[in-house]
Amino acid sequence: MSYPTLFSPTTIGGVPVRNRIAHASIVSRFVREGRATDRLVNYLASRARGGAGLVITEPVAMTFANRSPQRLRGWDDAGLDDLKRLAAAAERWDSRLLGQVQDPGRGRHATGRNDNAIGASALPDDLSWTVPHALTPARIRQLIDEWAAGCRRLKAAGFSGVEISAGHGHLFHQFLSPWSNRRTDGYGGDLGGRTRFLRELMAAIRAACGRPFIVGLKLPGFDGVPGSIDLAEAGRIARAIAATGDVDYWTFVWGAHARSLWLHMPGPAGPRAPYLAQIRELRQAEPSIPTGAIGYITDPNEAERALTDGTADLVFLGRPLITDPAWGEKARTGREGAIRYCVSCNTCWRTVIEGTRLECDNNPRVGEPDEVDWQPPRAAVTKDLAVIGSGIAGLEAAWVAAARGHRVTVYGAADEPGGKTRLHAEVPGGEHLSSIYDYQQLACREHGVQFRMGVPVDAAMAVALPADVVILATGSSMSVPVFVPAEYVAEGFVPDLRSLLVSLRGRTTQESGRLVLFDQDHTEMTYGAALKLLDRFAKVTIVTPRERIASDMALLNRQSIYQQLFDRRVEILTNAEPRSLDGLEDGRLTLFNVYNGDSMELDDVAAVTFATPRVPDDQLRGVLEAAGREVYLVGDCYAPRSVLAATRQGYEVGMAI
Ligand SMILES: Cc1cc2nc3c(=O)[nH]c(=O)nc-3n(C[C@H](O)[C@H](O)[C@H](O)COP(=O)(O)O)c2cc1C
């Protein structure tokens, strides 16, 4: 076996665990009116079946005050049957199910304030400026009793333990931090006071549930808030908590409800698995406590190394197991190539914060019943299919259709498949996206898809293709802003952002002036491109008519992008737009405020580019339909869309034919 330590059994808090893989707690929005939906049961069961020896649930409402239609009901016996159902679904695969104990306190990342917030002190949350009700000692004791009773209920339902989320800037973290806890009573002040709430909670859970029953902890590592918890303070907190003797395992997490929120889900900026060295250091607070490594560990080799080099005893995977629940089983059985890897886009996080339920750019089947090792069902009638376009929507449709028995040929104008996602993977922060089309290509090959690359398909060729069905995946083009003369674009004088990137491929020349990027896109690729273009231009200025940039990105990606753009001194001008390019030949561009029309002059302008709403490149549709072909449109050529929508649509069309 390639990963002997990863798949070695262990014992946590007296409970046998079959391997070292833990599914980190993930809010799913699969709970409705406090009830577990089938999708939640499927989701957890698939992570257990797919190879996680430990599965941590999303937070369970164990106090009456914490109840919510979107949280499992752990505060009274009415929720017991659901909890039993979940425990049975995971434990039947020899996985240990742990319920998460969490209250957000004053923390909030949606817009607005949290009117029900409780906290250590009446001080504003760093993100939402929610000021919580400061808990009295009597109320703290009451809540601890409720949590302990909730944990007892979980035990009765068949859970093997609980995990207390005391990181991520939530309530217990707020008590631990000298920044948010300014109490002068016994629950604040020195280390003993700030850790008291958590220590008493653990003691109460232990008294209620006894042993063996796993009590795990997520503790803050570096939280990125000045005056709060740095690595040294995290070590001191860990030592104080370890002294209770009640900790069965711990993990350390980064960031807080602040500008540092993005640190808790690393990936788009910076290296993979970035926190291992610090976790190794924190583990020394009490080496006998099993330590979990967490933070964008995506590859089984990285996981094995973290277990053998003294970093950790367990590896916690959050996003990687959303993308592929069978990550563990595939690694165990030598099928690493078949793992669908997390690309750290954080779409999952955006979908649970802003959307209706957990979704994934690289897994269109999150929470389906047969998610582990799902194989597309065979089509009743198999056909010859031509896929025109080799972006991620076309590739997804191609492999799914081929797996169903259709004979599929992909025609791509570029030399390599991947479409605009391949271009995105060339800019900072987009690198991991290559895993999407790499997986799709492997799946295509496995199912016999033929590729004709470097072959632009025109109307005559399209109608002559030997196919019963044509899937058009021909993408989109950026619309030309009204202030740009069409001939400037045609002559390449003012290229759109994608064309500019392509034209600069392999070039190392540096322009002395500034590049102006007109931004009506507001997604990741535009800002990755801005960072990349800093290598070519002395200065990059982003101009947008909206009130801020990056407004269509998840909050944490936006924070990360702002951090990088400001670090590299990219200029950001909001509420502004040009009305013409007069003066550009002399290096000048005039911008106008979109509200009052006030103008400002930019000088030293070497080039202008634009990232604008895209228009579908669906010109082949008419001729194909006139020729009597069955035609499907996927991806941008259907309507310009996100990676999430593109892979999903490719999958749905592949299933529909
Ligand atoms: C969609 C989503 C929801 C999450 N919900 C929770 C949660 O409810 N409780 C928690 O402690 N952590 C939560 N996390 C954080 C993860 O447990 C984990 O700490 C983080 O994703 C880093 O691990 P990863 O890099 O393996 O994804 C969530 C993460 C994501 C992506």
The ligand as a Gaussian input file, in Angstrom:
#p B3LYP/6-31G(d) Opt

LIG

0 1
 C      -18.381000      25.240000       2.694000
 C      -17.620000      25.220000       3.982000
 C      -18.288000      25.181000       5.194000
 C      -17.588000      25.107000       6.387000
 N      -18.264000      25.020000       7.560000
 C      -17.587000      24.856000       8.727000
 C      -18.261000      24.684000       9.960000
 O      -19.474000      24.695000      10.033000
 N      -17.533000      24.505000      11.087000
 C      -16.175000      24.499000      11.060000
 O      -15.537000      24.311000      12.104000
 N      -15.496000      24.674000       9.908000
 C      -16.168000      24.839000       8.744000
 N      -15.481000      24.994000       7.572000
 C      -14.024000      24.979000       7.585000
 C      -13.493000      23.578000       7.332000
 O      -13.869000      22.678000       8.341000
 C      -11.967000      23.595000       7.225000
 O      -11.445000      24.059000       8.441000
 C      -11.465000      24.498000       6.096000
 O      -12.245000      24.291000       4.934000
 C       -9.998000      24.214000       5.764000
 O       -9.843000      22.893000       5.352000
 P       -9.669000      22.491000       3.791000
 O       -8.544000      23.335000       3.275000
 O       -9.329000      21.025000       3.811000
 O      -10.939000      22.792000       3.116000
 C      -16.169000      25.103000       6.374000
 C      -15.507000      25.151000       5.154000
 C      -16.215000      25.198000       3.958000
 C      -15.456000      25.177000       2.665000

